[in-house]
């Protein structure tokens, strides 16, 4: 189920957009202010954000930046009643997936949310792969981690053996142990595990 979080200080806009999105099967939670949303963001299921650009105290762009600083990189659609090109550029630089003018075209908004949902699924898949890689690496011995790092750097068994002053047979034993724990002997897959593991730590 796609979760959508709508932050807009205009109650009429919140009600209209919430009704629209719920009719196409989306789960919508609306917030009257960025401050209210920020107090709850850490407890929310990841979803697609719809942020009004002009709100008192904290603008939609400022909220987008605050969330990014907190590590919240959910797909974001910025909506604006004012055609501000510089604000549009800034929104995209901050990672927005779309910038829509009010009154918002219904189909454009639905399309943007579908695009955001697809992006969120990719993010969650990548996060799961990083977590899997970190878990794998923590179960390797220190020597196996050294060997895996060298595999990721493209070294051959002989080069690894020379670098670690081991026999090629010992390196092959380590490679076999790593492959058994990883469920693959593919150098490309093992390299992905190493890189994902480093990125997730």
C-alpha positions, 0 to 999 in steps of 0.5 A: 500500500502506498502511503502519502504524506501531505503537508499544506497549511491550506485546509481546503487544499488538504481536504481536496487532495486527500479525497482525490488520492484516497479515491485511487486507493492511496493511504493519505495522512495530512499535516497542517504544518511542517512542524507537526510533520517533523515531530512525527516523521521518525515514526511514520512508514516510508511514503511519498511526500507532497509539500506546499512550497509556501507555508509560515515559518518553514517552507516546503523547500526548507522542510525538504532540506531538514528531512534530507539532513535527518536522512529521510530521502522519501520521494517528494512532490512540491506543489506551488501556487506561484510559478517560481523557477528558482524554487523549482530548480532548488526543489529538484537539486534537493531531490524532488521528483516533481514540481506541480503548480496549483491548482494541481492537475489530478492526473499529474499528481497521481503520476508523480506519486506512482513515480515516487512509489517506484523510486521508494521501492528501489530505495527499500530494495537497496537498503535491504541489500545493504543490510544483507551485505553488512550482515554477511561481512560481520559473519566473516572472519577478519582474514575472510574480510581481507580476502573479500576486499581483495576480490572486490579490488579485482585481484586474482587468487595468486595476487591475494596469496602474495599480498597476504603471504599465504599459499594459493590453496589457503586463499582458495579455502577462504574463497570457498568459505566466503562463497558458502556464507554468501551463497555465491562464488561469483566475483561480481556478486561478491564485489557487490556484497563488499561495496554494499557492506561498506556503504551500509556501515 
